[in-house]
């Protein structure tokens, strides 16, 4: 009977020590990291001129060279329903890019859709094409509205 008590005591002790290990905080290697993408595009491009748009993708501080999906969505400001999606070229070291020509003057929005490491991010930037600067100024004046 004494042997049975020792076996039970051993099993309980082993079980409790296993529970204690599960409650330990995760090591720094296991802490979740955030997927980020930094978009870079020229501030201005000429009509029908190819502009290179890039996204630098990081998981924590590490470049993501093997993202599941990277696509750029481009649309003229105010016309998101007419957006175009284009798969990115993987340049390596976490950098993905497209080369795009814009057919009309105006302000364009560029959004990158990145899926990697079971996360998704989609930052947006703007690009002025042709005489968009003049148009933007006029739009702002009209929106502010000088009512008499």
Secondary structure as GFF3:
##gff-version 3
##sequence-region A 1 148
A	DSSP	alpha_helix	2	22	.	.	.	ID=ss1
A	DSSP	beta_strand	35	40	.	.	.	ID=ss2
A	DSSP	beta_strand	44	45	.	.	.	ID=ss3
A	DSSP	beta_strand	50	59	.	.	.	ID=ss4
A	DSSP	beta_strand	62	63	.	.	.	ID=ss5
A	DSSP	beta_strand	69	76	.	.	.	ID=ss6
A	DSSP	three_ten_helix	80	82	.	.	.	ID=ss7
A	DSSP	beta_strand	84	87	.	.	.	ID=ss8
A	DSSP	beta_strand	89	92	.	.	.	ID=ss9
A	DSSP	beta_strand	95	101	.	.	.	ID=ss10
A	DSSP	beta_strand	106	116	.	.	.	ID=ss11
A	DSSP	beta_strand	119	121	.	.	.	ID=ss12
A	DSSP	beta_strand	124	129	.	.	.	ID=ss13
A	DSSP	alpha_helix	132	144	.	.	.	ID=ss14
###
